[in-house]
Amino acid sequence: MDTTIQIDKKTRDKLKELKIHPKESYNNVVERLLALRIDEEELSEETIRDIEQSLEDVKAGRTLSMQEVKQRLKIK
């Protein structure tokens, strides 16, 4: 069953810009956007600890510039 929804012209124009090809339906555009939605799964304790450790490293200045990373990996 199809359903009609009302959207602002500005919203429609934004959806139109997101079309992969001119004949793509707005339904397909919306489906693609929904597939990209943010994962609502909670972070594991391990992931939270890793993020906290990374933030501590940044605050303590334990970071590398892109140039330093390239040198260490021997990338030009």
DSSP file (Angstrom, degrees, kcal/mol; ACC not computed):
  #  RESIDUE AA STRUCTURE BP1 BP2  ACC     N-H-->O    O-->H-N    N-H-->O    O-->H-N    TCO  KAPPA ALPHA  PHI   PSI    X-CA   Y-CA   Z-CA
    1    1 A M              0   0    0      0, 0.0     2,-0.2     0, 0.0     0, 0.0   0.000 360.0 360.0 360.0 128.2    0.0    0.0    0.0
    2    2 A D        -     0   0    0      2,-0.0     2,-0.4     0, 0.0     0, 0.0  -0.579 360.0-161.2 -84.6 148.9    1.4    3.4   -1.0
    3    3 A T        -     0   0    0     -2,-0.2     2,-0.4     2,-0.0     0, 0.0  -0.988   9.7-140.1-130.8 141.1    1.2    6.4    1.3
    4    4 A T        -     0   0    0     -2,-0.4     2,-0.3     2,-0.0    -2,-0.0  -0.842  19.5-172.3-100.1 136.2    1.5   10.0    0.5
    5    5 A I        -     0   0    0     -2,-0.4     2,-0.5     2,-0.0    -2,-0.0  -0.932  20.9-125.2-124.4 152.5    3.4   12.3    2.8
    6    6 A Q        +     0   0    0     -2,-0.3     2,-0.3     0, 0.0    -2,-0.0  -0.830  32.4 171.6 -97.7 132.6    3.7   16.1    2.8
    7    7 A I        -     0   0    0     -2,-0.5    -2,-0.0     3,-0.0     2,-0.0  -0.955  36.7 -98.7-133.4 155.5    7.2   17.6    2.7
    8    8 A D     >  -     0   0    0     -2,-0.3     4,-2.4     1,-0.1     5,-0.2  -0.321  32.3-116.4 -67.4 155.4    8.4   21.1    2.2
    9    9 A K  H  > S+     0   0    0      1,-0.2     4,-2.6     2,-0.2     5,-0.2   0.885 117.9  55.8 -58.7 -39.3    9.7   22.2   -1.2
   10   10 A K  H  > S+     0   0    0      2,-0.2     4,-1.9     1,-0.2    -1,-0.2   0.897 107.9  47.7 -61.8 -40.6   13.1   22.7    0.4
   11   11 A T  H  > S+     0   0    0      2,-0.2     4,-2.4     1,-0.2    -2,-0.2   0.914 111.2  50.7 -66.3 -43.0   13.1   19.1    1.7
   12   12 A R  H  X S+     0   0    0     -4,-2.4     4,-2.5     1,-0.2    -2,-0.2   0.904 108.8  52.1 -60.7 -41.3   12.0   17.8   -1.7
   13   13 A D  H  X S+     0   0    0     -4,-2.6     4,-1.8     2,-0.2    -1,-0.2   0.886 109.2  49.8 -63.1 -38.6   14.8   19.8   -3.4
   14   14 A K  H  X S+     0   0    0     -4,-1.9     4,-1.0     2,-0.2    -1,-0.2   0.909 110.9  49.1 -66.2 -41.6   17.4   18.3   -1.0
   15   15 A L  H >< S+     0   0    0     -4,-2.4     3,-0.6     1,-0.2     4,-0.4   0.896 107.8  55.2 -62.9 -39.0   16.1   14.8   -1.7
   16   16 A K  H >< S+     0   0    0     -4,-2.5     3,-1.2     1,-0.3    -1,-0.2   0.887 104.0  54.3 -61.0 -38.9   16.3   15.5   -5.4
   17   17 A E  H 3< S+     0   0    0     -4,-1.8    -1,-0.3     1,-0.2    -2,-0.2   0.762 104.1  56.9 -65.5 -24.6   20.0   16.4   -5.1
   18   18 A L  T << S+     0   0    0     -4,-1.0    -1,-0.2    -3,-0.6    -2,-0.2   0.500  78.9 118.1 -86.5  -4.4   20.6   13.0   -3.4
   19   19 A K    <   -     0   0    0     -3,-1.2     7,-0.1    -4,-0.4    -3,-0.0  -0.388  58.0-149.6 -64.2 138.0   19.2   11.1   -6.3
   20   20 A I  S    S+     0   0    0      1,-0.3    -1,-0.2    -2,-0.1    -3,-0.0   0.856  85.2   7.5 -75.4 -36.6   21.8    8.8   -7.9
   21   21 A H  S >  S-     0   0    0      1,-0.0     3,-2.1    -3,-0.0    -1,-0.3  -0.971  84.9-106.1-141.9 156.3   20.1    9.2  -11.3
   22   22 A P  T 3  S+     0   0    0      0, 0.0    -3,-0.0     0, 0.0    -1,-0.0   0.771 116.8  50.3 -56.3 -30.6   17.3   11.4  -12.5
   23   23 A K  T 3  S+     0   0    0      2,-0.1     2,-0.1    -4,-0.0    -4,-0.0   0.441  79.6 120.0 -91.2   1.4   14.7    8.6  -12.6
   24   24 A E    <   -     0   0    0     -3,-2.1     2,-0.1     1,-0.1    -5,-0.1  -0.440  66.9-119.7 -64.9 137.0   15.4    7.3   -9.1
   25   25 A S     >  -     0   0    0      1,-0.1     4,-1.8    -2,-0.1     5,-0.1  -0.388  10.9-122.3 -76.9 155.7   12.3    7.5   -7.0
   26   26 A Y  H  > S+     0   0    0      1,-0.2     4,-2.7     2,-0.2     5,-0.2   0.839 114.2  61.8 -63.8 -31.3   12.1    9.5   -3.8
   27   27 A N  H  > S+     0   0    0      1,-0.2     4,-2.6     2,-0.2    -1,-0.2   0.920 103.7  47.8 -59.8 -43.9   11.2    6.3   -2.1
   28   28 A N  H  > S+     0   0    0      2,-0.2     4,-2.4     1,-0.2    -1,-0.2   0.887 110.4  52.2 -64.9 -38.5   14.6    4.8   -3.1
   29   29 A V  H  X S+     0   0    0     -4,-1.8     4,-2.2     2,-0.2    -2,-0.2   0.943 111.6  46.2 -61.5 -47.1   16.4    7.9   -1.9
   30   30 A V  H  X S+     0   0    0     -4,-2.7     4,-2.5     1,-0.2    -2,-0.2   0.904 110.5  53.3 -63.5 -41.4   14.7    7.7    1.5
   31   31 A E  H  X S+     0   0    0     -4,-2.6     4,-1.9     1,-0.2    -1,-0.2   0.908 109.1  49.2 -60.2 -41.9   15.4    3.9    1.7
   32   32 A R  H  X S+     0   0    0     -4,-2.4     4,-1.0     1,-0.2    -1,-0.2   0.916 111.0  49.9 -63.0 -42.6   19.1    4.6    1.1
   33   33 A L  H  < S+     0   0    0     -4,-2.2     3,-0.5     1,-0.2     4,-0.3   0.900 109.9  50.4 -63.1 -40.7   19.1    7.3    3.8
   34   34 A L  H >< S+     0   0    0     -4,-2.5     3,-1.2     1,-0.2    -1,-0.2   0.861 105.8  56.1 -65.6 -34.9   17.5    5.0    6.2
   35   35 A A  H 3< S+     0   0    0     -4,-1.9    -1,-0.2     1,-0.2    -2,-0.2   0.770 107.2  50.8 -67.0 -24.1   20.0    2.3    5.5
   36   36 A L  T 3< S+     0   0    0     -4,-1.0    -1,-0.2    -3,-0.5    -2,-0.2   0.421  83.3 131.3 -91.6   0.5   22.8    4.8    6.4
   37   37 A R  S <  S-     0   0    0     -3,-1.2     2,-0.1    -4,-0.3    -3,-0.1  -0.050  70.9 -83.1 -56.6 158.2   21.2    5.7    9.7
   38   38 A I        -     0   0    0      1,-0.1     2,-0.4     2,-0.1    -1,-0.1  -0.373  46.2-109.6 -65.4 135.5   23.3    5.8   12.8
   39   39 A D        -     0   0    0      1,-0.1    -1,-0.1    -3,-0.1    -3,-0.0  -0.529  26.1-162.3 -67.1 122.4   23.8    2.4   14.5
   40   40 A E        +     0   0    0     -2,-0.4    -1,-0.1    -3,-0.0     2,-0.1   0.394  48.2 122.7 -90.9   3.6   21.9    2.5   17.7
   41   41 A E        -     0   0    0      1,-0.1    -2,-0.0     0, 0.0     2,-0.0  -0.432  68.8-110.9 -67.4 137.9   23.7   -0.5   19.2
   42   42 A E        -     0   0    0     -2,-0.1     2,-0.2     1,-0.1    -1,-0.1  -0.340  32.5-106.5 -68.9 150.1   25.3    0.4   22.5
   43   43 A L        -     0   0    0      1,-0.1    -1,-0.1     2,-0.1     2,-0.0  -0.508  34.9-115.3 -75.3 144.6   29.1    0.4   22.7
   44   44 A S     >  -     0   0    0     -2,-0.2     4,-2.3     1,-0.1     5,-0.2  -0.334  24.8-110.7 -73.4 162.1   30.8   -2.5   24.5
   45   45 A E  H  > S+     0   0    0      1,-0.2     4,-2.5     2,-0.2     5,-0.2   0.886 120.3  53.9 -59.4 -39.3   32.8   -1.8   27.7
   46   46 A E  H  > S+     0   0    0      2,-0.2     4,-2.5     1,-0.2    -1,-0.2   0.919 108.5  48.2 -62.6 -44.2   36.0   -2.6   25.7
   47   47 A T  H  > S+     0   0    0      2,-0.2     4,-2.4     1,-0.2    -2,-0.2   0.908 110.9  50.8 -63.6 -42.1   35.2    0.0   23.1
   48   48 A I  H  X S+     0   0    0     -4,-2.3     4,-2.5     2,-0.2    -2,-0.2   0.918 110.9  48.9 -61.7 -43.6   34.4    2.6   25.7
   49   49 A R  H  X S+     0   0    0     -4,-2.5     4,-2.6     1,-0.2    -2,-0.2   0.913 110.8  50.9 -61.9 -42.5   37.7    1.9   27.4
   50   50 A D  H  X S+     0   0    0     -4,-2.5     4,-2.3     2,-0.2    -2,-0.2   0.904 111.1  47.8 -62.5 -41.6   39.6    2.1   24.1
   51   51 A I  H  X S+     0   0    0     -4,-2.4     4,-2.4     2,-0.2    -2,-0.2   0.927 111.8  49.7 -64.6 -44.9   37.9    5.5   23.3
   52   52 A E  H  X S+     0   0    0     -4,-2.5     4,-2.1     1,-0.2    -2,-0.2   0.904 111.4  49.2 -61.1 -41.3   38.7    6.8   26.8
   53   53 A Q  H  X S+     0   0    0     -4,-2.6     4,-2.3     1,-0.2    -1,-0.2   0.904 110.3  51.1 -64.5 -41.2   42.4    5.7   26.4
   54   54 A S  H  X S+     0   0    0     -4,-2.3     4,-2.2     1,-0.2    -2,-0.2   0.902 109.0  50.5 -63.2 -41.1   42.6    7.4   23.0
   55   55 A L  H  X S+     0   0    0     -4,-2.4     4,-2.5     1,-0.2    -1,-0.2   0.896 109.7  50.8 -63.9 -39.5   41.2   10.6   24.5
   56   56 A E  H  X S+     0   0    0     -4,-2.1     4,-2.1     2,-0.2     6,-0.2   0.910 108.8  52.3 -62.9 -41.5   43.8   10.5   27.2
   57   57 A D  H  <>S+     0   0    0     -4,-2.3     5,-2.8     2,-0.2     4,-0.3   0.919 110.6  47.2 -60.1 -44.5   46.5   10.0   24.6
   58   58 A V  H ><5S+     0   0    0     -4,-2.2     3,-1.4     1,-0.2    -2,-0.2   0.935 111.9  49.5 -63.5 -46.3   45.4   13.0   22.7
   59   59 A K  H 3<5S+     0   0    0     -4,-2.5    -1,-0.2     1,-0.3    -2,-0.2   0.839 111.3  50.2 -61.8 -33.0   45.2   15.2   25.8
   60   60 A A  T 3<5S-     0   0    0     -4,-2.1    -1,-0.3    -5,-0.2    -2,-0.2   0.447 118.2-112.2 -86.1  -0.1   48.7   14.0   26.8
   61   61 A G  T < 5 +     0   0    0     -3,-1.4     2,-2.0    -4,-0.3    -3,-0.2   0.639  68.8 144.6  81.6  13.0   50.1   14.9   23.4
   62   62 A R      < +     0   0    0     -5,-2.8     2,-0.3    -6,-0.2    -1,-0.2  -0.504  37.1 116.0 -85.6  71.4   50.7   11.3   22.4
   63   63 A T        -     0   0    0     -2,-2.0     2,-0.4    -5,-0.1    -5,-0.0  -0.864  54.9-137.6-132.8 165.8   49.8   11.8   18.8
   64   64 A L        -     0   0    0     -2,-0.3     2,-0.1     4,-0.0    -2,-0.0  -0.962  18.4-124.6-125.1 144.1   51.6   11.6   15.4
   65   65 A S     >  -     0   0    0     -2,-0.4     4,-2.2     1,-0.1     5,-0.2  -0.398  32.9-107.5 -76.4 164.5   51.3   14.0   12.5
   66   66 A M  H  > S+     0   0    0      1,-0.2     4,-2.5     2,-0.2     5,-0.2   0.889 122.7  54.6 -59.6 -38.5   50.4   12.6    9.1
   67   67 A Q  H  > S+     0   0    0      1,-0.2     4,-2.3     2,-0.2    -1,-0.2   0.908 107.4  49.4 -62.0 -42.5   54.0   13.1    8.0
   68   68 A E  H  > S+     0   0    0      2,-0.2     4,-2.4     1,-0.2    -1,-0.2   0.888 110.6  50.2 -64.7 -39.2   55.2   11.0   11.0
   69   69 A V  H  X S+     0   0    0     -4,-2.2     4,-2.3     2,-0.2    -2,-0.2   0.933 110.4  49.7 -63.7 -45.4   52.8    8.2   10.2
   70   70 A K  H  X>S+     0   0    0     -4,-2.5     5,-3.1     1,-0.2     4,-0.5   0.902 111.1  49.7 -60.3 -41.5   53.9    8.2    6.6
   71   71 A Q  H ><5S+     0   0    0     -4,-2.3     3,-0.8     3,-0.2    -1,-0.2   0.926 111.3  48.2 -64.0 -44.7   57.6    8.1    7.6
   72   72 A R  H 3<5S+     0   0    0     -4,-2.4    -1,-0.2     1,-0.2    -2,-0.2   0.864 117.7  41.2 -64.0 -35.9   57.0    5.2   10.0
   73   73 A L  H 3<5S-     0   0    0     -4,-2.3    -1,-0.2    -5,-0.2    -2,-0.2   0.439 110.6-123.4 -90.7  -0.1   55.0    3.3    7.4
   74   74 A K  T <<5 +     0   0    0     -3,-0.8     2,-0.4    -4,-0.5    -3,-0.2   0.926  58.9 150.5  55.7  48.8   57.5    4.3    4.7
   75   75 A I      <       0   0    0     -5,-3.1    -1,-0.2    -6,-0.1    -2,-0.1  -0.907 360.0 360.0-109.9 138.0   54.8    5.8    2.6
   76   76 A K              0   0    0     -2,-0.4    -1,-0.1    -5,-0.0    -5,-0.1   0.446 360.0 360.0 -91.3 360.0   55.5    8.7    0.2
